[in-house]
Amino acid sequence: MKPTEQTTESRELVLTRLIDAPPEKLYRAWTEPALLKQWFCPKPWTVAAAELDVRAGGTSIIVMRSPDGQEFPNQGIYLEVVPNERLVFTDAYTSAWEPFAKPFMTGIITFTPEGGKTRYSARVFHWSPEDRKAHEEMGFHEGWGKATDQLAELVTSVWAG
């Protein structure tokens, strides 16, 4: 089959790392607002606010702040939550299953134990190949890569709890 605009590959971006920490620490860093605020945005960006209702159907609001102080709220819904294993979320809906005017992506974060470490995978599916391309051009690999480096630093050296 020839790839078409409807294939998964034409709409997906992926980042995978082996991180020297157990899945539980990575899961906590994704699901506890105080921890998420420490790593989620590539510096010098910051997280101005994070509200996370981590359960299927629960909402999340993460407000990213640029170095010049401009704020970018990101709202979404958790579709699936498997503690210490998997988080699935989308911006297709906001609170109470209200459709978002311009859905952009669905994210699948997995934490797989591997030899005392964790295989961390972030898969992002976009609504169209054009959305995927726009996300890649916005710096998906660089931005999500830096944020993942910050996540790894938090769970391996800075945060011991």
C-alpha positions as a printed NumPy array, in Angstrom:
array([[  0.   ,   0.   ,   0.   ],
       [  1.331,   3.43 ,  -0.927],
       [  1.395,   5.997,   1.871],
       [ -1.508,   8.38 ,   1.588],
       [ -2.555,  11.406,   3.579],
       [ -4.566,   9.074,   5.798],
       [ -1.718,   6.781,   6.902],
       [ -0.515,   6.915,  10.478],
       [  3.05 ,   7.603,   9.342],
       [  2.016,  10.782,   7.564],
       [  0.458,  12.149,  10.775],
       [  2.825,  10.875,  13.508],
       [  5.901,  12.264,  15.272],
       [  7.843,  10.091,  17.743],
       [ 10.478,  10.645,  20.399],
       [ 11.977,   7.668,  22.281],
       [ 14.633,   7.593,  24.994],
       [ 16.043,   5.117,  27.49 ],
       [ 16.013,   6.921,  30.847],
       [ 17.889,   5.705,  33.92 ],
       [ 14.905,   5.814,  36.291],
       [ 11.933,   3.584,  37.077],
       [  8.603,   4.15 ,  35.299],
       [  7.027,   5.339,  38.563],
       [  9.234,   8.441,  38.676],
       [  8.527,   9.346,  35.059],
       [  4.8  ,   8.862,  35.581],
       [  4.85 ,  11.085,  38.664],
       [  6.755,  13.776,  36.743],
       [  3.988,  13.734,  34.117],
       [  1.08 ,  13.656,  36.557],
       [  2.034,  15.878,  39.52 ],
       [  1.762,  19.589,  38.651],
       [  4.684,  20.682,  40.861],
       [  6.978,  18.198,  39.117],
       [  5.623,  18.804,  35.601],
       [  6.304,  22.536,  35.982],
       [ 10.012,  21.779,  36.477],
       [ 10.631,  20.088,  33.12 ],
       [  7.712,  20.333,  30.654],
       [  8.892,  23.338,  28.586],
       [ 12.335,  23.653,  27.021],
       [ 14.175,  26.402,  28.894],
       [ 14.04 ,  29.388,  28.832],
       [ 10.283,  28.739,  28.476],
       [  8.442,  27.918,  31.71 ],
       [  5.132,  26.475,  32.872],
       [  3.112,  29.287,  34.432],
       [  0.318,  26.976,  35.629],
       [ -0.626,  23.318,  35.502],
       [ -3.935,  21.769,  36.525],
       [ -4.115,  18.011,  35.984],
       [ -7.119,  15.755,  36.671],
       [ -5.31 ,  12.549,  35.767],
       [ -8.061,  10.048,  34.972],
       [ -9.86 ,   8.988,  31.808],
       [-12.134,  11.929,  30.998],
       [-10.213,  14.269,  33.299],
       [ -9.044,  17.634,  32.04 ],
       [ -5.617,  19.181,  31.907],
       [ -4.633,  22.794,  31.519],
       [ -0.957,  23.597,  31.066],
       [ -0.03 ,  27.226,  30.509],
       [  3.358,  27.678,  28.861],
       [  5.111,  31.038,  29.207],
       [  7.588,  32.349,  26.632],
       [ 10.765,  34.166,  27.714],
       [  9.048,  37.501,  26.914],
       [  6.096,  36.66 ,  29.203],
       [  3.514,  35.664,  26.61 ],
       [  1.292,  32.813,  27.838],
       [  0.009,  29.884,  25.789],
       [ -2.723,  27.813,  27.467],
       [ -3.034,  24.196,  26.35 ],
       [ -6.235,  22.424,  27.334],
       [ -7.106,  18.811,  26.843],
       [ -8.657,  15.605,  28.078],
       [ -7.068,  12.373,  29.244],
       [ -8.407,   9.49 ,  27.18 ],
       [ -6.554,   6.685,  28.962],
       [ -4.543,   6.559,  32.166],
       [ -2.654,   3.422,  33.204],
       [ -0.526,   4.386,  36.223],
       [  3.218,   3.975,  35.65 ],
       [  2.626,   2.617,  32.116],
       [  0.686,   4.886,  29.775],
       [ -0.972,   8.278,  29.361],
       [ -3.143,   9.141,  26.371],
       [ -4.431,  12.694,  25.97 ],
       [ -5.864,  14.924,  23.287],
       [ -6.607,  18.571,  22.658],
       [ -9.656,  17.591,  20.583],
       [-11.772,  18.258,  23.656],
       [-11.608,  20.748,  26.483],
       [-13.449,  20.529,  29.794],
       [-16.576,  18.352,  30.015],
       [-15.987,  16.836,  26.565],
       [-16.547,  20.125,  24.792],
       [-15.034,  19.928,  21.294],
       [-12.084,  22.235,  20.711],
       [-12.417,  24.555,  17.7  ],
       [ -9.114,  23.449,  16.109],
       [ -7.9  ,  20.072,  17.401],
       [ -4.227,  19.504,  16.732],
       [ -2.974,  16.291,  18.313],
       [ -3.34 ,  13.197,  20.441],
       [ -0.366,  12.173,  22.557],
       [  0.528,   8.708,  23.781],
       [  3.227,   8.583,  26.451],
       [  4.501,   5.145,  27.474],
       [  6.839,   4.101,  30.267],
       [  8.219,   0.593,  29.635],
       [ 10.622,  -1.039,  32.135],
       [ 13.834,  -2.129,  30.438],
       [ 16.763,  -3.539,  32.398],
       [ 16.301,  -1.33 ,  35.466],
       [ 15.659,   1.727,  33.286],
       [ 12.613,   2.987,  31.406],
       [ 12.   ,   3.087,  27.683],
       [ 10.188,   6.42 ,  27.414],
       [  8.17 ,   6.995,  24.268],
       [  6.18 ,  10.04 ,  23.199],
       [  4.043,   9.424,  20.114],
       [  2.061,  12.35 ,  18.786],
       [ -0.686,  11.834,  16.234],
       [ -1.946,  14.85 ,  14.327],
       [ -5.294,  15.424,  12.662],
       [ -3.685,  15.936,   9.275],
       [ -0.317,  15.636,   7.553],
       [ -0.277,  19.456,   7.434],
       [ -0.639,  19.64 ,  11.249],
       [  2.189,  17.114,  11.615],
       [  4.404,  19.16 ,   9.316],
       [  3.568,  22.373,  11.186],
       [  4.405,  20.73 ,  14.535],
       [  7.696,  19.439,  13.156],
       [  8.544,  22.89 ,  11.765],
       [  7.654,  24.491,  15.141],
       [ 10.511,  22.418,  16.553],
       [  8.921,  19.192,  17.801],
       [ 12.171,  17.208,  17.852],
       [ 14.253,  19.988,  19.377],
       [ 11.618,  21.204,  21.86 ],
       [ 10.317,  17.823,  22.984],
       [ 13.919,  16.572,  23.004],
       [ 15.059,  19.366,  25.355],
       [ 12.015,  18.868,  27.568],
       [ 12.77 ,  15.127,  27.708],
       [ 16.383,  15.898,  28.68 ],
       [ 15.007,  18.067,  31.5  ],
       [ 12.614,  15.258,  32.492],
       [ 15.494,  12.763,  32.597],
       [ 17.586,  15.156,  34.69 ],
       [ 14.713,  15.659,  37.123],
       [ 14.033,  11.964,  37.675],
       [ 17.661,  10.822,  37.757],
       [ 19.54 ,  13.472,  39.704],
       [ 17.546,  16.407,  40.995],
       [ 14.415,  14.706,  42.294],
       [ 15.187,  11.808,  44.611],
       [ 11.639,  11.242,  45.936]])
